[in-house]
């Protein structure tokens, strides 16, 4: 009489049916964490289509930043007064500016929010006044000019500011100041458009003098340069 083997043994059961003695394939991951090849779609491996699109746009259209020019700067008022007891000082200013913006691109346009225009000392330590520019749209190859932009302030200044500013205002060759303009802009090309991003325009190297009498003093802007800090690479839009 032969010994019975439990029919629950997969090896014997398979042999009895004429099958192989190999165990069925495992459906669990390897215990040792080894890599298991798979051909399943991985959503994280998608091609970076926006980057590719942006690169193509750059190669085809060669986008350029907008440019700004400070055409004129007139000083109507620049008074720094100190009280009799030297306890306080007061600064009163009024400037008049002409500013131009140009879009050098043939296929891109810029849609600007209103600008905040500030005038400060060349080192940026002394605030000299502020004003605004209206929102505007700059189409391709278009130059927009704003005349009569008023920048003014009437404010008290501390002793340190007064002591630093007064010697500058007395210089016969003039004192240096700069204009800073801040806004947000949307870049468009046909039906495509970017998100609104910050932009700062800094016009440095302006040489002004304190006006005498009632006539405004004309500041020297021939050496002024306007730099554009556009916080987006135009060919890397987030469409």
C-alpha positions in Angstrom: 0.0 0.0 0.0 1.5 3.3 -1.1 1.7 6.4 1.0 -0.8 9.1 0.2 0.5 12.6 -0.5 -1.9 15.5 0.3 -3.5 16.7 -2.9 -3.0 20.3 -1.7 0.7 20.1 -2.8 0.9 22.3 -6.0 3.9 20.4 -7.3 2.3 17.0 -7.0 -1.0 18.3 -8.3 0.6 19.7 -11.4 2.7 16.6 -12.0 -0.5 14.5 -11.7 -2.0 16.5 -14.5 1.1 16.2 -16.7 2.2 19.8 -16.0 5.6 21.1 -15.1 7.0 21.1 -11.6 7.6 24.9 -11.8 5.6 27.1 -9.3 3.2 29.6 -10.8 4.5 33.1 -11.5 4.5 35.4 -8.5 2.2 38.4 -8.7 3.9 40.3 -5.9 6.8 42.7 -6.1 10.3 41.3 -5.3 10.9 41.3 -1.6 14.4 42.7 -1.9 13.1 45.9 -3.6 14.7 45.0 -7.0 13.6 46.8 -10.1 10.9 45.2 -12.2 10.6 46.2 -15.8 7.3 47.5 -16.9 5.8 49.1 -20.1 3.0 50.9 -18.3 2.4 54.6 -19.2 4.1 56.9 -16.7 2.3 60.3 -16.6 5.4 62.0 -15.1 7.5 61.2 -18.2 5.4 63.5 -20.5 7.4 65.7 -22.8 7.7 69.3 -21.8 5.6 70.7 -24.6 5.4 74.3 -23.2 9.2 74.5 -23.1 9.4 73.0 -26.6 6.8 75.5 -27.8 8.5 78.4 -26.2 11.8 77.4 -27.8 10.2 77.2 -31.2 8.7 80.7 -30.7 12.0 82.1 -29.7 13.8 80.6 -32.8 11.1 81.8 -35.2 10.3 85.3 -33.8 13.4 86.3 -31.7 11.3 88.2 -29.1 12.8 91.4 -27.5 12.0 93.3 -24.4 10.2 96.6 -24.7 12.3 99.7 -24.5 11.7 103.0 -22.6 13.2 106.4 -23.0 13.1 109.4 -20.7 12.8 112.2 -23.3 12.7 115.2 -20.9 12.8 116.0 -17.2 11.9 119.5 -15.8 12.2 120.5 -12.2 9.5 123.0 -11.3 10.1 122.9 -7.5 12.7 121.4 -5.3 12.7 123.0 -1.8 14.3 121.7 1.3 13.4 123.8 4.3 14.3 123.5 8.0 12.4 124.9 10.9 13.9 127.8 13.0 14.8 125.4 15.8 16.2 122.8 13.4 13.9 120.3 14.9 12.3 119.3 11.6 12.8 119.6 7.8 10.4 119.6 4.9 10.9 118.5 1.3 8.6 119.8 -1.5 9.1 118.8 -5.1 7.4 119.0 -8.5 8.8 117.4 -11.6 7.4 117.1 -15.1 8.5 114.2 -17.3 8.1 113.0 -20.9 8.4 109.2 -21.3 8.3 107.0 -24.4 7.7 103.3 -24.7 8.6 101.3 -27.8 7.7 97.7 -28.8 10.4 96.5 -31.2 8.7 93.2 -31.9 6.8 92.5 -35.1 4.6 89.7 -33.7 4.4 90.4 -30.0 2.3 93.0 -28.1 2.3 94.3 -24.5 -0.7 95.1 -22.4 0.4 97.3 -19.4 -1.4 98.0 -16.1 -1.1 101.5 -14.7 2.5 102.5 -13.7 3.7 103.8 -10.4 6.4 106.4 -11.2 8.9 107.3 -8.5 11.8 109.7 -8.4 14.6 109.0 -5.9 18.2 110.0 -5.3 20.8 108.2 -7.3 21.6 105.9 -4.4 17.9 105.3 -3.8 18.1 106.5 -0.2 16.0 109.7 -0.6 12.4 109.6 -2.0 11.8 112.7 -4.1 8.3 112.2 -5.4 5.8 109.9 -7.2 3.2 109.9 -9.9 1.3 107.6 -12.3 1.1 106.5 -15.9 -2.2 105.2 -17.2 -2.6 101.6 -18.5 -2.0 101.2 -22.2 -1.6 98.7 -25.0 1.6 98.6 -27.0 1.1 96.8 -30.4 3.8 95.5 -32.6 6.3 98.1 -33.8 4.5 100.9 -31.9 5.9 103.8 -29.9 3.8 105.4 -27.2 4.7 108.8 -25.7 3.4 110.3 -22.5 4.0 114.1 -22.0 3.4 116.1 -18.8 3.8 113.3 -16.3 3.7 114.9 -12.9 5.9 113.6 -10.1 5.6 115.4 -6.7 5.9 115.1 -3.0 5.4 117.2 0.1 6.8 115.4 3.1 8.8 115.8 6.3 12.3 114.3 6.3 14.6 113.3 9.2 17.8 115.0 10.1 19.9 112.2 8.5 18.1 112.5 5.2 18.4 116.3 5.3 22.1 116.3 6.0 22.7 113.9 3.1 20.5 115.7 0.6 21.4 119.3 1.2 25.1 119.1 0.0 23.9 117.3 -3.1 21.5 120.1 -4.0 24.2 122.7 -3.7 26.5 121.1 -6.3 27.0 123.5 -9.2 27.4 120.7 -11.7 24.0 119.3 -10.5 23.0 116.3 -8.5 22.2 112.8 -9.8 18.8 111.1 -9.5 16.8 108.3 -11.1 13.2 107.4 -12.1 11.7 104.0 -11.3 8.5 102.8 -12.9 6.7 99.7 -11.7 3.7 97.8 -13.2 2.5 94.4 -14.5 2.3 93.4 -18.1 0.7 90.7 -20.2 2.6 89.5 -23.4 0.4 88.5 -26.4 1.0 86.9 -29.7 -2.1 86.2 -31.7 -4.5 84.2 -29.5 -1.7 83.2 -27.1 -1.0 85.3 -24.0 1.2 85.1 -20.9 0.2 85.6 -17.3 0.6 89.1 -16.0 4.1 89.5 -14.6 6.0 92.3 -12.8 8.1 94.8 -14.7 10.4 97.6 -13.5 11.9 100.3 -15.6 14.8 102.2 -14.1 16.1 105.4 -15.8 19.4 106.3 -14.1 22.0 108.9 -14.8 19.7 112.0 -14.7 21.5 115.2 -13.7 19.3 117.9 -12.2 19.8 121.3 -10.7 17.7 123.4 -8.3 15.5 125.9 -10.2 16.1 129.6 -9.6 13.1 131.9 -9.5 9.8 130.8 -11.1 11.3 129.2 -14.3 11.7 125.4 -14.2 15.2 123.9 -14.4 15.8 121.5 -17.3 17.6 118.4 -16.2 20.2 116.7 -18.4 18.9 113.4 -19.6 21.3 112.8 -22.5 23.4 110.4 -20.4 20.3 108.7 -18.8 19.8 105.0 -19.6 16.5 103.1 -19.0 16.9 99.4 -18.1 13.9 97.1 -18.3 13.6 94.3 -15.7 10.9 92.1 -17.1 10.3 89.2 -14.7 9.6 86.6 -17.4 11.6 85.2 -20.3 9.3 86.0 -23.2 10.0 82.7 -24.9 9.0 80.7 -21.8 5.4 81.7 -21.4 3.0 79.7 -19.2 0.2 79.3 -21.7 
